[in-house]
Amino acid sequence: MRIKKALTNGLVVLASLAVGLLLCEGVARLFLDPVDYLSPSIVRDNILGIAIPPRSGGHDEWGFRNKAVPKSADIVTLGDSHTYGNTAKMTESWPFVLGRLTGMSVYNLGLGGYGPNQYLYLLKNKALGLHPRVIICGLWLGDDFDNALKITYGLDYWKFLRNTEFADQLKAWDIWGKPTRENWFKKTRNWLS
């Protein structure tokens, strides 16, 4: 009798947990934006250094922090983590707030670690294709020029910008460090997400 009662209580607890988790999941999917709580995968890119794969962690088809890639945008923003909106919800990033305040469509091409080299590449290959009226570059003097120097001497795509006088003195840099494998915590977090 005791074993039967313990098994029944255990099954009730498990069923309650399952229903609770399903309800929480449903509410989260209704009210939370995946780009604000999913950790996107970051992959190596021979031109940009790093990139977010398309549709990873709630990002758009180009791998940027937008709902979708539009056919055109009134404003396109380029920048690093400040433009991306690190530690802020997507709706709190300055490009999103700019769109809300002006009533114009804004497309955000920002990503942490990017600098002038990436801004130039994205301007030519992504931003101009959106036919914007305005392009805003969020340049941060804290490390953008350092990032430009490191990517110029760190990736072969940018060797046309190198000064041969200094090329021998500068080693190939990698501003993002060695690629790390996703640990069990991140894998579990993303799977649960």
C-alpha positions as CSV (number, residue, x, y, z in Angstrom):
1,M,0.0,0.0,0.0
2,R,2.8,2.5,0.9
3,I,4.7,1.7,-2.3
4,K,1.5,2.3,-4.4
5,K,0.8,5.6,-2.6
6,A,4.5,6.7,-3.1
7,L,4.3,5.8,-6.8
8,T,1.0,7.7,-7.2
9,N,2.4,10.8,-5.5
10,G,5.6,10.6,-7.6
11,L,3.5,10.4,-10.8
12,V,1.4,13.4,-9.7
13,V,4.5,15.4,-9.0
14,L,6.0,14.5,-12.4
15,A,2.8,15.3,-14.2
16,S,2.5,18.6,-12.4
17,L,6.1,19.5,-13.3
18,A,5.5,18.6,-17.0
19,V,2.2,20.7,-17.2
20,G,4.0,23.6,-15.4
21,L,6.9,23.5,-17.8
22,L,4.6,23.4,-20.8
23,L,2.7,26.3,-19.6
24,C,5.8,28.3,-18.9
25,E,7.1,27.4,-22.4
26,G,3.9,28.5,-24.0
27,V,3.8,31.9,-22.1
28,A,7.5,32.5,-22.9
29,R,6.9,31.9,-26.7
30,L,4.0,34.3,-26.6
31,F,5.6,37.1,-24.8
32,L,9.4,36.9,-25.2
33,D,11.5,37.5,-28.3
34,P,13.9,34.6,-29.0
35,V,16.7,37.1,-30.0
36,D,16.6,38.4,-26.4
37,Y,17.2,35.1,-24.6
38,L,18.7,32.6,-27.0
39,S,22.5,32.5,-27.3
40,P,23.3,32.7,-31.0
41,S,26.0,30.5,-32.4
42,I,29.1,32.4,-33.6
43,V,31.0,31.0,-36.6
44,R,34.3,32.0,-38.2
45,D,34.1,34.1,-41.3
46,N,37.1,34.7,-43.7
47,I,36.1,38.3,-44.3
48,L,34.2,39.5,-41.2
49,G,36.2,37.5,-38.7
50,I,33.0,36.2,-37.0
51,A,29.4,36.1,-38.0
52,I,26.1,34.7,-36.6
53,P,24.6,32.0,-38.9
54,P,21.2,32.9,-40.5
55,R,18.3,32.5,-38.1
56,S,20.5,31.5,-35.2
57,G,19.2,32.5,-31.8
58,G,16.3,34.5,-33.2
59,H,18.4,36.5,-35.7
60,D,17.3,37.2,-39.3
61,E,18.2,35.5,-42.6
62,W,21.5,37.5,-42.8
63,G,22.4,36.7,-39.2
64,F,21.7,40.2,-37.7
65,R,19.5,41.3,-34.8
66,N,16.3,42.1,-36.8
67,K,12.9,40.5,-37.2
68,A,13.6,40.0,-40.9
69,V,15.6,41.3,-43.9
70,P,13.5,43.9,-45.6
71,K,13.5,44.7,-49.3
72,S,14.4,48.3,-48.4
73,A,15.0,50.4,-45.2
74,D,14.8,54.1,-44.6
75,I,17.9,53.9,-42.3
76,V,20.6,51.3,-42.0
77,T,22.9,51.3,-39.0
78,L,26.4,49.8,-38.9
79,G,28.4,49.3,-35.7
80,D,29.8,47.0,-33.0
81,S,28.3,45.8,-29.8
82,H,26.8,49.2,-28.9
83,T,24.8,49.2,-32.2
84,Y,23.9,45.5,-31.8
85,G,22.6,46.3,-28.3
86,N,24.6,43.9,-26.1
87,T,23.0,43.4,-22.7
88,A,19.8,45.1,-23.9
89,K,16.6,43.7,-25.4
90,M,16.4,44.2,-29.2
91,T,13.6,46.8,-28.6
92,E,16.0,48.7,-26.4
93,S,18.9,48.9,-28.8
94,W,19.5,52.4,-30.2
95,P,18.7,51.5,-33.8
96,F,15.3,50.1,-32.7
97,V,14.6,53.1,-30.6
98,L,15.6,55.4,-33.5
99,G,13.0,53.6,-35.7
100,R,10.3,54.0,-33.0
101,L,11.1,57.7,-32.5
102,T,11.2,58.6,-36.1
103,G,8.6,56.2,-37.5
104,M,11.1,55.1,-40.1
105,S,12.2,51.6,-40.9
106,V,15.7,50.8,-39.5
107,Y,17.8,47.8,-40.3
108,N,20.6,47.0,-37.8
109,L,23.9,45.7,-39.2
110,G,25.7,45.8,-35.9
111,L,27.7,43.0,-34.2
112,G,30.1,42.9,-31.2
113,G,33.7,43.0,-32.2
114,Y,33.2,44.6,-35.6
115,G,35.1,47.7,-36.7
116,P,35.7,49.9,-39.8
117,N,36.7,47.0,-42.0
118,Q,33.5,45.1,-41.4
119,Y,31.5,48.4,-41.7
120,L,33.0,49.0,-45.1
121,Y,32.3,45.4,-46.3
122,L,28.7,45.4,-44.9
123,L,28.1,48.9,-46.4
124,K,29.0,47.7,-49.9
125,N,27.5,44.2,-49.7
126,K,24.4,44.6,-47.5
127,A,23.5,48.2,-46.6
128,L,23.4,49.7,-50.1
129,G,21.2,46.9,-51.4
130,L,18.5,48.1,-49.0
131,H,18.4,51.5,-50.7
132,P,18.4,53.5,-47.5
133,R,17.9,57.3,-47.3
134,V,20.4,57.4,-44.4
135,I,23.2,55.2,-43.2
136,I,24.5,55.7,-39.7
137,C,27.8,54.3,-38.5
138,G,28.1,53.8,-34.8
139,L,31.9,54.3,-34.5
140,W,33.3,53.7,-31.0
141,L,36.8,55.2,-30.4
142,G,37.4,52.7,-27.6
143,D,38.4,49.8,-29.8
144,D,37.2,50.2,-33.4
145,F,40.5,51.3,-34.8
146,D,42.3,48.6,-32.8
147,N,39.9,46.1,-34.3
148,A,40.6,47.5,-37.8
149,L,44.4,47.0,-37.3
150,K,44.0,43.5,-36.0
151,I,41.6,42.3,-38.7
152,T,43.8,43.9,-41.4
153,Y,46.8,42.0,-40.3
154,G,44.8,38.9,-39.1
155,L,42.7,37.9,-42.1
156,D,44.1,37.4,-45.7
157,Y,41.0,39.1,-47.2
158,W,42.2,42.5,-45.9
159,K,45.9,42.2,-46.9
160,F,45.4,44.9,-49.5
161,L,45.2,47.4,-46.7
162,R,48.4,46.3,-45.1
163,N,51.5,48.5,-44.9
164,T,54.4,46.3,-46.0
165,E,56.8,48.3,-43.8
166,F,55.0,47.0,-40.7
167,A,53.8,43.7,-42.0
168,D,56.9,41.8,-40.7
169,Q,56.6,43.4,-37.3
170,L,53.0,42.5,-36.8
171,K,52.0,38.9,-36.2
172,A,48.7,37.6,-37.5
173,W,46.2,38.6,-34.9
174,D,42.9,37.1,-34.0
175,I,40.8,39.5,-31.9
176,W,38.3,36.8,-31.1
177,G,40.7,34.2,-29.8
178,K,40.6,30.6,-30.5
179,P,37.2,29.2,-31.3
180,T,35.7,27.6,-28.3
181,R,33.5,24.6,-28.3
182,E,30.1,25.1,-26.8
183,N,30.1,23.8,-23.3
184,W,27.4,21.5,-21.9
185,F,25.7,24.5,-20.1
186,K,25.3,26.5,-23.3
187,K,24.1,23.5,-25.3
188,T,21.6,22.6,-22.5
189,R,20.4,26.3,-22.2
190,N,19.8,26.6,-26.0
191,W,18.1,23.2,-26.2
192,L,15.8,24.2,-23.3
193,S,15.2,27.5,-25.0
